[in-house]
Amino acid sequence: MNPEQGEPKREYIGFVRIAGQPEIQFRLMASSLSEAQEIVIEQYGVGHEFSIWNEEDARRPR
């Protein structure tokens, strides 16, 4: 991997619950779960309940 290109982007899906509003479902591209969380907080604000996952990771045995 070329360090100038950064980490490859992966698709993350999830939902945000904002009090008094219907659940918001989303899909976004990020290089890590922490980056995905930062994007969600930047877009929807702090203090809301949200869940994010990557389908590939979710299918892996634990």
PQR file of N, CA, C, O and H, with PARSE charges and radii, in Angstrom:
ATOM      1  N   MET A   1       0.835  -1.184   0.000 -0.4000 1.5000
ATOM      2  CA  MET A   1       0.000   0.000   0.000 -0.0000 2.0000
ATOM      3  C   MET A   1       0.877   1.244   0.000  0.5500 1.7000
ATOM      4  O   MET A   1       1.908   1.283   0.672 -0.5500 1.4000
ATOM      5  N   ASN A   2       0.480   2.224  -0.729 -0.4000 1.5000
ATOM      6  CA  ASN A   2       1.196   3.481  -0.809 -0.0000 2.0000
ATOM      7  C   ASN A   2       0.780   4.369   0.367  0.5500 1.7000
ATOM      8  O   ASN A   2      -0.404   4.673   0.508 -0.5500 1.4000
ATOM      9  H   ASN A   2      -0.357   2.192  -1.275  0.4000 1.0000
ATOM     10  N   PRO A   3       1.724   4.790   1.212 -0.5600 1.5000
ATOM     11  CA  PRO A   3       1.362   5.593   2.383  0.2800 2.0000
ATOM     12  C   PRO A   3       0.686   6.917   2.024  0.5500 1.7000
ATOM     13  O   PRO A   3      -0.076   7.452   2.830 -0.5500 1.4000
ATOM     14  N   GLU A   4       0.948   7.452   0.836 -0.4000 1.5000
ATOM     15  CA  GLU A   4       0.324   8.708   0.428 -0.0000 2.0000
ATOM     16  C   GLU A   4      -1.175   8.546   0.190  0.5500 1.7000
ATOM     17  O   GLU A   4      -1.932   9.510   0.298 -0.5500 1.4000
ATOM     18  H   GLU A   4       1.566   7.017   0.182  0.4000 1.0000
ATOM     19  N   GLN A   5      -1.602   7.326  -0.132 -0.4000 1.5000
ATOM     20  CA  GLN A   5      -3.008   7.083  -0.416 -0.0000 2.0000
ATOM     21  C   GLN A   5      -3.822   6.854   0.846  0.5500 1.7000
ATOM     22  O   GLN A   5      -5.047   6.959   0.797 -0.5500 1.4000
ATOM     23  H   GLN A   5      -0.987   6.542  -0.220  0.4000 1.0000
ATOM     24  N   GLY A   6      -3.200   6.549   1.963 -0.4000 1.5000
ATOM     25  CA  GLY A   6      -3.927   6.291   3.206 -0.0000 2.0000
ATOM     26  C   GLY A   6      -4.551   4.903   3.196  0.5500 1.7000
ATOM     27  O   GLY A   6      -4.314   4.107   2.288 -0.5500 1.4000
ATOM     28  H   GLY A   6      -2.204   6.464   2.003  0.4000 1.0000
ATOM     29  N   GLU A   7      -5.338   4.633   4.202 -0.4000 1.5000
ATOM     30  CA  GLU A   7      -6.010   3.341   4.316 -0.0000 2.0000
ATOM     31  C   GLU A   7      -7.114   3.233   3.267  0.5500 1.7000
ATOM     32  O   GLU A   7      -7.746   4.233   2.925 -0.5500 1.4000
ATOM     33  H   GLU A   7      -5.530   5.280   4.940  0.4000 1.0000
ATOM     34  N   PRO A   8      -7.347   2.014   2.751 -0.5600 1.5000
ATOM     35  CA  PRO A   8      -8.455   1.847   1.806  0.2800 2.0000
ATOM     36  C   PRO A   8      -9.791   2.083   2.503  0.5500 1.7000
ATOM     37  O   PRO A   8      -9.947   1.772   3.684 -0.5500 1.4000
ATOM     38  N   LYS A   9     -10.738   2.626   1.779 -0.4000 1.5000
ATOM     39  CA  LYS A   9     -12.062   2.915   2.326 -0.0000 2.0000
ATOM     40  C   LYS A   9     -12.923   1.656   2.280  0.5500 1.7000
ATOM     41  O   LYS A   9     -12.841   0.867   1.339 -0.5500 1.4000
ATOM     42  H   LYS A   9     -10.612   2.879   0.819  0.4000 1.0000
ATOM     43  N   ARG A  10     -13.745   1.482   3.306 -0.4000 1.5000
ATOM     44  CA  ARG A  10     -14.694   0.373   3.403 -0.0000 2.0000
ATOM     45  C   ARG A  10     -16.069   0.950   3.680  0.5500 1.7000
ATOM     46  O   ARG A  10     -16.199   2.047   4.223 -0.5500 1.4000
ATOM     47  H   ARG A  10     -13.812   2.123   4.070  0.4000 1.0000
ATOM     48  N   GLU A  11     -17.093   0.199   3.303 -0.4000 1.5000
ATOM     49  CA  GLU A  11     -18.457   0.665   3.544 -0.0000 2.0000
ATOM     50  C   GLU A  11     -18.892   0.297   4.959  0.5500 1.7000
ATOM     51  O   GLU A  11     -18.746  -0.847   5.391 -0.5500 1.4000
ATOM     52  H   GLU A  11     -16.987  -0.692   2.862  0.4000 1.0000
ATOM     53  N   TYR A  12     -19.424   1.276   5.665 -0.4000 1.5000
ATOM     54  CA  TYR A  12     -20.021   1.084   6.988 -0.0000 2.0000
ATOM     55  C   TYR A  12     -21.487   1.463   6.883  0.5500 1.7000
ATOM     56  O   TYR A  12     -21.845   2.415   6.190 -0.5500 1.4000
ATOM     57  H   TYR A  12     -19.543   2.205   5.314  0.4000 1.0000
ATOM     58  N   ILE A  13     -22.325   0.715   7.574 -0.4000 1.5000
ATOM     59  CA  ILE A  13     -23.750   1.023   7.596 -0.0000 2.0000
ATOM     60  C   ILE A  13     -24.184   1.169   9.045  0.5500 1.7000
ATOM     61  O   ILE A  13     -23.496   0.714   9.958 -0.5500 1.4000
ATOM     62  H   ILE A  13     -22.034  -0.058   8.137  0.4000 1.0000
ATOM     63  N   GLY A  14     -25.315   1.798   9.247 -0.4000 1.5000
ATOM     64  CA  GLY A  14     -25.785   1.950  10.609 -0.0000 2.0000
ATOM     65  C   GLY A  14     -27.018   2.815  10.697  0.5500 1.7000
ATOM     66  O   GLY A  14     -27.703   3.068   9.707 -0.5500 1.4000
ATOM     67  H   GLY A  14     -25.875   2.167   8.505  0.4000 1.0000
ATOM     68  N   PHE A  15     -27.284   3.264  11.917 -0.4000 1.5000
ATOM     69  CA  PHE A  15     -28.444   4.116  12.164 -0.0000 2.0000
ATOM     70  C   PHE A  15     -28.141   5.096  13.284  0.5500 1.7000
ATOM     71  O   PHE A  15     -27.261   4.873  14.115 -0.5500 1.4000
ATOM     72  H   PHE A  15     -26.727   3.058  12.722  0.4000 1.0000
ATOM     73  N   VAL A  16     -28.894   6.185  13.282 -0.4000 1.5000
ATOM     74  CA  VAL A  16     -28.814   7.216  14.321 -0.0000 2.0000
ATOM     75  C   VAL A  16     -30.218   7.417  14.859  0.5500 1.7000
ATOM     76  O   VAL A  16     -31.179   7.486  14.092 -0.5500 1.4000
ATOM     77  H   VAL A  16     -29.609   6.367  12.607  0.4000 1.0000
ATOM     78  N   ARG A  17     -30.339   7.510  16.171 -0.4000 1.5000
ATOM     79  CA  ARG A  17     -31.623   7.819  16.804 -0.0000 2.0000
ATOM     80  C   ARG A  17     -31.510   9.192  17.457  0.5500 1.7000
ATOM     81  O   ARG A  17     -30.717   9.406  18.374 -0.5500 1.4000
ATOM     82  H   ARG A  17     -29.559   7.454  16.794  0.4000 1.0000
ATOM     83  N   ILE A  18     -32.317  10.102  16.961 -0.4000 1.5000
ATOM     84  CA  ILE A  18     -32.376  11.453  17.509 -0.0000 2.0000
ATOM     85  C   ILE A  18     -33.753  11.607  18.144  0.5500 1.7000
ATOM     86  O   ILE A  18     -34.768  11.345  17.499 -0.5500 1.4000
ATOM     87  H   ILE A  18     -32.961   9.928  16.216  0.4000 1.0000
ATOM     88  N   ALA A  19     -33.790  12.025  19.386 -0.4000 1.5000
ATOM     89  CA  ALA A  19     -35.044  12.124  20.139 -0.0000 2.0000
ATOM     90  C   ALA A  19     -36.120  12.854  19.346  0.5500 1.7000
ATOM     91  O   ALA A  19     -35.892  13.935  18.804 -0.5500 1.4000
ATOM     92  H   ALA A  19     -32.965  12.237  19.910  0.4000 1.0000
ATOM     93  N   GLY A  20     -37.305  12.232  19.291 -0.4000 1.5000
ATOM     94  CA  GLY A  20     -38.445  12.848  18.642 -0.0000 2.0000
ATOM     95  C   GLY A  20     -38.464  12.739  17.128  0.5500 1.7000
ATOM     96  O   GLY A  20     -39.351  13.296  16.481 -0.5500 1.4000
ATOM     97  H   GLY A  20     -37.490  11.354  19.732  0.4000 1.0000
ATOM     98  N   GLN A  21     -37.491  12.026  16.545 -0.4000 1.5000
ATOM     99  CA  GLN A  21     -37.431  11.870  15.093 -0.0000 2.0000
ATOM    100  C   GLN A  21     -37.372  10.395  14.733  0.5500 1.7000
ATOM    101  O   GLN A  21     -36.965   9.569  15.549 -0.5500 1.4000
ATOM    102  H   GLN A  21     -36.770  11.573  17.071  0.4000 1.0000
ATOM    103  N   PRO A  22     -37.778  10.063  13.512 -0.5600 1.5000
ATOM    104  CA  PRO A  22     -37.633   8.667  13.065  0.2800 2.0000
ATOM    105  C   PRO A  22     -36.157   8.278  12.978  0.5500 1.7000
ATOM    106  O   PRO A  22     -35.293   9.132  12.775 -0.5500 1.4000
ATOM    107  N   GLU A  23     -35.880   6.999  13.132 -0.4000 1.5000
ATOM    108  CA  GLU A  23     -34.509   6.488  13.025 -0.0000 2.0000
ATOM    109  C   GLU A  23     -33.948   6.824  11.641  0.5500 1.7000
ATOM    110  O   GLU A  23     -34.641   6.678  10.634 -0.5500 1.4000
ATOM    111  H   GLU A  23     -36.581   6.306  13.297  0.4000 1.0000
ATOM    112  N   ILE A  24     -32.713   7.267  11.597 -0.4000 1.5000
ATOM    113  CA  ILE A  24     -32.049   7.614  10.339 -0.0000 2.0000
ATOM    114  C   ILE A  24     -31.053   6.506  10.015  0.5500 1.7000
ATOM    115  O   ILE A  24     -30.146   6.236  10.802 -0.5500 1.4000
ATOM    116  H   ILE A  24     -32.150   7.386  12.415  0.4000 1.0000
ATOM    117  N   GLN A  25     -31.216   5.871   8.873 -0.4000 1.5000
ATOM    118  CA  GLN A  25     -30.279   4.845   8.422 -0.0000 2.0000
ATOM    119  C   GLN A  25     -29.289   5.482   7.458  0.5500 1.7000
ATOM    120  O   GLN A  25     -29.642   6.397   6.715 -0.5500 1.4000
ATOM    121  H   GLN A  25     -31.953   6.091   8.233  0.4000 1.0000
ATOM    122  N   PHE A  26     -28.038   4.995   7.469 -0.4000 1.5000
ATOM    123  CA  PHE A  26     -27.022   5.585   6.601 -0.0000 2.0000
ATOM    124  C   PHE A  26     -26.035   4.535   6.117  0.5500 1.7000
ATOM    125  O   PHE A  26     -25.932   3.441   6.673 -0.5500 1.4000
ATOM    126  H   PHE A  26     -27.751   4.251   8.073  0.4000 1.0000
ATOM    127  N   ARG A  27     -25.320   4.898   5.074 -0.4000 1.5000
ATOM    128  CA  ARG A  27     -24.173   4.162   4.548 -0.0000 2.0000
ATOM    129  C   ARG A  27     -23.092   5.201   4.311  0.5500 1.7000
ATOM    130  O   ARG A  27     -23.370   6.288   3.804 -0.5500 1.4000
ATOM    131  H   ARG A  27     -25.403   5.786   4.622  0.4000 1.0000
ATOM    132  N   LEU A  28     -21.861   4.871   4.675 -0.4000 1.5000
ATOM    133  CA  LEU A  28     -20.761   5.797   4.433 -0.0000 2.0000
ATOM    134  C   LEU A  28     -19.481   5.021   4.180  0.5500 1.7000
ATOM    135  O   LEU A  28     -19.380   3.838   4.504 -0.5500 1.4000
ATOM    136  H   LEU A  28     -21.635   3.989   5.087  0.4000 1.0000
ATOM    137  N   MET A  29     -18.522   5.693   3.606 -0.4000 1.5000
ATOM    138  CA  MET A  29     -17.222   5.090   3.327 -0.0000 2.0000
ATOM    139  C   MET A  29     -16.204   5.697   4.287  0.5500 1.7000
ATOM    140  O   MET A  29     -16.114   6.916   4.435 -0.5500 1.4000
ATOM    141  H   MET A  29     -18.605   6.654   3.342  0.4000 1.0000
ATOM    142  N   ALA A  30     -15.436   4.813   4.939 -0.4000 1.5000
ATOM    143  CA  ALA A  30     -14.412   5.260   5.883 -0.0000 2.0000
ATOM    144  C   ALA A  30     -13.298   4.224   5.921  0.5500 1.7000
ATOM    145  O   ALA A  30     -13.498   3.074   5.532 -0.5500 1.4000
ATOM    146  H   ALA A  30     -15.509   3.823   4.818  0.4000 1.0000
ATOM    147  N   SER A  31     -12.135   4.631   6.386 -0.4000 1.5000
ATOM    148  CA  SER A  31     -10.997   3.717   6.445 -0.0000 2.0000
ATOM    149  C   SER A  31     -10.981   2.896   7.736  0.5500 1.7000
ATOM    150  O   SER A  31     -10.247   1.913   7.832 -0.5500 1.4000
ATOM    151  H   SER A  31     -11.972   5.566   6.702  0.4000 1.0000
ATOM    152  N   SER A  32     -11.788   3.294   8.733 -0.4000 1.5000
ATOM    153  CA  SER A  32     -11.840   2.558   9.994 -0.0000 2.0000
ATOM    154  C   SER A  32     -13.161   2.850  10.710  0.5500 1.7000
ATOM    155  O   SER A  32     -13.882   3.784  10.361 -0.5500 1.4000
ATOM    156  H   SER A  32     -12.384   4.093   8.655  0.4000 1.0000
ATOM    157  N   LEU A  33     -13.453   2.041  11.702 -0.4000 1.5000
ATOM    158  CA  LEU A  33     -14.656   2.271  12.500 -0.0000 2.0000
ATOM    159  C   LEU A  33     -14.578   3.619  13.213  0.5500 1.7000
ATOM    160  O   LEU A  33     -15.575   4.338  13.285 -0.5500 1.4000
ATOM    161  H   LEU A  33     -12.867   1.282  11.985  0.4000 1.0000
ATOM    162  N   SER A  34     -13.424   3.963  13.729 -0.4000 1.5000
ATOM    163  CA  SER A  34     -13.307   5.246  14.436 -0.0000 2.0000
ATOM    164  C   SER A  34     -13.524   6.424  13.485  0.5500 1.7000
ATOM    165  O   SER A  34     -14.128   7.425  13.871 -0.5500 1.4000
ATOM    166  H   SER A  34     -12.614   3.379  13.670  0.4000 1.0000
ATOM    167  N   GLU A  35     -13.041   6.315  12.251 -0.4000 1.5000
ATOM    168  CA  GLU A  35     -13.293   7.377  11.277 -0.0000 2.0000
ATOM    169  C   GLU A  35     -14.789   7.448  10.959  0.5500 1.7000
ATOM    170  O   GLU A  35     -15.338   8.542  10.831 -0.5500 1.4000
ATOM    171  H   GLU A  35     -12.551   5.502  11.937  0.4000 1.0000
ATOM    172  N   ALA A  36     -15.449   6.304  10.831 -0.4000 1.5000
ATOM    173  CA  ALA A  36     -16.889   6.269  10.568 -0.0000 2.0000
ATOM    174  C   ALA A  36     -17.643   6.947  11.710  0.5500 1.7000
ATOM    175  O   ALA A  36     -18.578   7.710  11.467 -0.5500 1.4000
ATOM    176  H   ALA A  36     -15.002   5.415  10.935  0.4000 1.0000
ATOM    177  N   GLN A  37     -17.242   6.674  12.954 -0.4000 1.5000
ATOM    178  CA  GLN A  37     -17.888   7.304  14.109 -0.0000 2.0000
ATOM    179  C   GLN A  37     -17.692   8.822  14.073  0.5500 1.7000
ATOM    180  O   GLN A  37     -18.623   9.572  14.368 -0.5500 1.4000
ATOM    181  H   GLN A  37     -16.482   6.055  13.151  0.4000 1.0000
ATOM    182  N   GLU A  38     -16.514   9.269  13.720 -0.4000 1.5000
ATOM    183  CA  GLU A  38     -16.252  10.706  13.626 -0.0000 2.0000
ATOM    184  C   GLU A  38     -17.143  11.362  12.579  0.5500 1.7000
ATOM    185  O   GLU A  38     -17.655  12.461  12.792 -0.5500 1.4000
ATOM    186  H   GLU A  38     -15.758   8.660  13.480  0.4000 1.0000
ATOM    187  N   ILE A  39     -17.327  10.686  11.447 -0.4000 1.5000
ATOM    188  CA  ILE A  39     -18.175  11.222  10.374 -0.0000 2.0000
ATOM    189  C   ILE A  39     -19.612  11.356  10.856  0.5500 1.7000
ATOM    190  O   ILE A  39     -20.261  12.372  10.605 -0.5500 1.4000
ATOM    191  H   ILE A  39     -16.911   9.793  11.274  0.4000 1.0000
ATOM    192  N   VAL A  40     -20.112  10.333  11.550 -0.4000 1.5000
ATOM    193  CA  VAL A  40     -21.493  10.360  12.045 -0.0000 2.0000
ATOM    194  C   VAL A  40     -21.673  11.489  13.056  0.5500 1.7000
ATOM    195  O   VAL A  40     -22.655  12.227  12.985 -0.5500 1.4000
ATOM    196  H   VAL A  40     -19.584   9.508  11.754  0.4000 1.0000
ATOM    197  N   ILE A  41     -20.749  11.631  13.985 -0.4000 1.5000
ATOM    198  CA  ILE A  41     -20.846  12.701  14.987 -0.0000 2.0000
ATOM    199  C   ILE A  41     -20.766  14.072  14.318  0.5500 1.7000
ATOM    200  O   ILE A  41     -21.484  14.995  14.702 -0.5500 1.4000
ATOM    201  H   ILE A  41     -19.951  11.031  14.042  0.4000 1.0000
ATOM    202  N   GLU A  42     -19.899  14.204  13.327 -0.4000 1.5000
ATOM    203  CA  GLU A  42     -19.783  15.477  12.603 -0.0000 2.0000
ATOM    204  C   GLU A  42     -21.090  15.802  11.874  0.5500 1.7000
ATOM    205  O   GLU A  42     -21.518  16.955  11.842 -0.5500 1.4000
ATOM    206  H   GLU A  42     -19.315  13.454  13.015  0.4000 1.0000
ATOM    207  N   GLN A  43     -21.712  14.789  11.295 -0.4000 1.5000
ATOM    208  CA  GLN A  43     -22.926  15.023  10.512 -0.0000 2.0000
ATOM    209  C   GLN A  43     -24.177  15.217  11.377  0.5500 1.7000
ATOM    210  O   GLN A  43     -25.018  16.059  11.061 -0.5500 1.4000
ATOM    211  H   GLN A  43     -21.364  13.852  11.320  0.4000 1.0000
ATOM    212  N   TYR A  44     -24.307  14.445  12.465 -0.4000 1.5000
ATOM    213  CA  TYR A  44     -25.548  14.468  13.248 -0.0000 2.0000
ATOM    214  C   TYR A  44     -25.402  15.124  14.624  0.5500 1.7000
ATOM    215  O   TYR A  44     -26.409  15.393  15.279 -0.5500 1.4000
ATOM    216  H   TYR A  44     -23.623  13.762  12.721  0.4000 1.0000
ATOM    217  N   GLY A  45     -24.194  15.381  15.067 -0.4000 1.5000
ATOM    218  CA  GLY A  45     -23.980  16.021  16.356 -0.0000 2.0000
ATOM    219  C   GLY A  45     -23.720  15.022  17.476  0.5500 1.7000
ATOM    220  O   GLY A  45     -23.868  13.813  17.301 -0.5500 1.4000
ATOM    221  H   GLY A  45     -23.376  15.163  14.535  0.4000 1.0000
ATOM    222  N   VAL A  46     -23.335  15.548  18.609 -0.4000 1.5000
ATOM    223  CA  VAL A  46     -22.977  14.754  19.785 -0.0000 2.0000
ATOM    224  C   VAL A  46     -24.232  14.446  20.606  0.5500 1.7000
ATOM    225  O   VAL A  46     -25.183  15.227  20.618 -0.5500 1.4000
ATOM    226  H   VAL A  46     -23.215  16.530  18.751  0.4000 1.0000
ATOM    227  N   GLY A  47     -24.220  13.304  21.288 -0.4000 1.5000
ATOM    228  CA  GLY A  47     -25.276  12.999  22.242 -0.0000 2.0000
ATOM    229  C   GLY A  47     -26.403  12.140  21.711  0.5500 1.7000
ATOM    230  O   GLY A  47     -27.366  11.879  22.432 -0.5500 1.4000
ATOM    231  H   GLY A  47     -23.447  12.670  21.278  0.4000 1.0000
ATOM    232  N   HIS A  48     -26.310  11.691  20.465 -0.4000 1.5000
ATOM    233  CA  HIS A  48     -27.349  10.838  19.895 -0.0000 2.0000
ATOM    234  C   HIS A  48     -26.902   9.381  19.940  0.5500 1.7000
ATOM    235  O   HIS A  48     -25.711   9.081  19.854 -0.5500 1.4000
ATOM    236  H   HIS A  48     -25.527  11.902  19.879  0.4000 1.0000
ATOM    237  N   GLU A  49     -27.864   8.490  20.074 -0.4000 1.5000
ATOM    238  CA  GLU A  49     -27.576   7.057  20.041 -0.0000 2.0000
ATOM    239  C   GLU A  49     -27.345   6.654  18.595  0.5500 1.7000
ATOM    240  O   GLU A  49     -28.135   7.003  17.717 -0.5500 1.4000
ATOM    241  H   GLU A  49     -28.832   8.733  20.144  0.4000 1.0000
ATOM    242  N   PHE A  50     -26.246   5.909  18.336 -0.4000 1.5000
ATOM    243  CA  PHE A  50     -26.008   5.420  16.989 -0.0000 2.0000
ATOM    244  C   PHE A  50     -25.292   4.082  17.022  0.5500 1.7000
ATOM    245  O   PHE A  50     -24.655   3.722  18.012 -0.5500 1.4000
ATOM    246  H   PHE A  50     -25.604   5.626  19.049  0.4000 1.0000
ATOM    247  N   SER A  51     -25.408   3.357  15.928 -0.4000 1.5000
ATOM    248  CA  SER A  51     -24.749   2.070  15.774 -0.0000 2.0000
ATOM    249  C   SER A  51     -24.151   2.018  14.375  0.5500 1.7000
ATOM    250  O   SER A  51     -24.790   2.431  13.407 -0.5500 1.4000
ATOM    251  H   SER A  51     -25.926   3.649  15.124  0.4000 1.0000
ATOM    252  N   ILE A  52     -22.921   1.511  14.268 -0.4000 1.5000
ATOM    253  CA  ILE A  52     -22.211   1.429  12.989 -0.0000 2.0000
ATOM    254  C   ILE A  52     -21.549   0.066  12.897  0.5500 1.7000
ATOM    255  O   ILE A  52     -21.012  -0.438  13.883 -0.5500 1.4000
ATOM    256  H   ILE A  52     -22.402   1.176  15.054  0.4000 1.0000
ATOM    257  N   TRP A  53     -21.588  -0.530  11.711 -0.4000 1.5000
ATOM    258  CA  TRP A  53     -20.874  -1.789  11.496 -0.0000 2.0000
ATOM    259  C   TRP A  53     -20.486  -1.933  10.041  0.5500 1.7000
ATOM    260  O   TRP A  53     -21.031  -1.265   9.162 -0.5500 1.4000
ATOM    261  H   TRP A  53     -22.024  -0.121  10.910  0.4000 1.0000
ATOM    262  N   ASN A  54     -19.528  -2.822   9.804 -0.4000 1.5000
ATOM    263  CA  ASN A  54     -19.090  -3.190   8.470 -0.0000 2.0000
ATOM    264  C   ASN A  54     -19.571  -4.614   8.246  0.5500 1.7000
ATOM    265  O   ASN A  54     -19.294  -5.491   9.063 -0.5500 1.4000
ATOM    266  H   ASN A  54     -19.085  -3.364  10.518  0.4000 1.0000
ATOM    267  N   GLU A  55     -20.283  -4.858   7.161 -0.4000 1.5000
ATOM    268  CA  GLU A  55     -20.868  -6.177   6.913 -0.0000 2.0000
ATOM    269  C   GLU A  55     -19.814  -7.280   6.862  0.5500 1.7000
ATOM    270  O   GLU A  55     -20.061  -8.382   7.354 -0.5500 1.4000
ATOM    271  H   GLU A  55     -20.508  -4.145   6.497  0.4000 1.0000
ATOM    272  N   GLU A  56     -18.654  -7.011   6.283 -0.4000 1.5000
ATOM    273  CA  GLU A  56     -17.590  -8.022   6.221 -0.0000 2.0000
ATOM    274  C   GLU A  56     -17.157  -8.423   7.632  0.5500 1.7000
ATOM    275  O   GLU A  56     -17.002  -9.606   7.936 -0.5500 1.4000
ATOM    276  H   GLU A  56     -18.454  -6.116   5.884  0.4000 1.0000
ATOM    277  N   ASP A  57     -16.967  -7.421   8.481 -0.4000 1.5000
ATOM    278  CA  ASP A  57     -16.567  -7.706   9.858 -0.0000 2.0000
ATOM    279  C   ASP A  57     -17.666  -8.452  10.613  0.5500 1.7000
ATOM    280  O   ASP A  57     -17.382  -9.344  11.412 -0.5500 1.4000
ATOM    281  H   ASP A  57     -17.093  -6.460   8.235  0.4000 1.0000
ATOM    282  N   ALA A  58     -18.900  -8.089  10.360 -0.4000 1.5000
ATOM    283  CA  ALA A  58     -20.038  -8.708  11.060 -0.0000 2.0000
ATOM    284  C   ALA A  58     -20.172 -10.192  10.724  0.5500 1.7000
ATOM    285  O   ALA A  58     -20.656 -10.972  11.544 -0.5500 1.4000
ATOM    286  H   ALA A  58     -19.131  -7.364   9.711  0.4000 1.0000
ATOM    287  N   ARG A  59     -19.748 -10.584   9.529 -0.4000 1.5000
ATOM    288  CA  ARG A  59     -19.863 -12.001   9.118 -0.0000 2.0000
ATOM    289  C   ARG A  59     -18.727 -12.873   9.614  0.5500 1.7000
ATOM    290  O   ARG A  59     -18.835 -14.099   9.581 -0.5500 1.4000
ATOM    291  H   ARG A  59     -19.354  -9.950   8.863  0.4000 1.0000
ATOM    292  N   ARG A  60     -17.655 -12.278  10.067 -0.4000 1.5000
ATOM    293  CA  ARG A  60     -16.494 -13.058  10.534 -0.0000 2.0000
ATOM    294  C   ARG A  60     -16.837 -13.802  11.814  0.5500 1.7000
ATOM    295  O   ARG A  60     -17.514 -13.263  12.690 -0.5500 1.4000
ATOM    296  H   ARG A  60     -17.567 -11.282  10.093  0.4000 1.0000
ATOM    297  N   PRO A  61     -16.365 -15.053  11.923 -0.5600 1.5000
ATOM    298  CA  PRO A  61     -16.605 -15.796  13.163  0.2800 2.0000
ATOM    299  C   PRO A  61     -15.872 -15.140  14.333  0.5500 1.7000
ATOM    300  O   PRO A  61     -14.793 -14.570  14.170 -0.5500 1.4000
ATOM    301  N   ARG A  62     -16.475 -15.234  15.498 -0.4000 1.5000
ATOM    302  CA  ARG A  62     -15.868 -14.666  16.704 -0.0000 2.0000
ATOM    303  C   ARG A  62     -15.409 -15.766  17.615  0.5500 1.7000
ATOM    304  O   ARG A  62     -14.869 -15.494  18.687 -0.5500 1.4000
ATOM    305  H   ARG A  62     -17.351 -15.697  15.630  0.4000 1.0000
TER
END
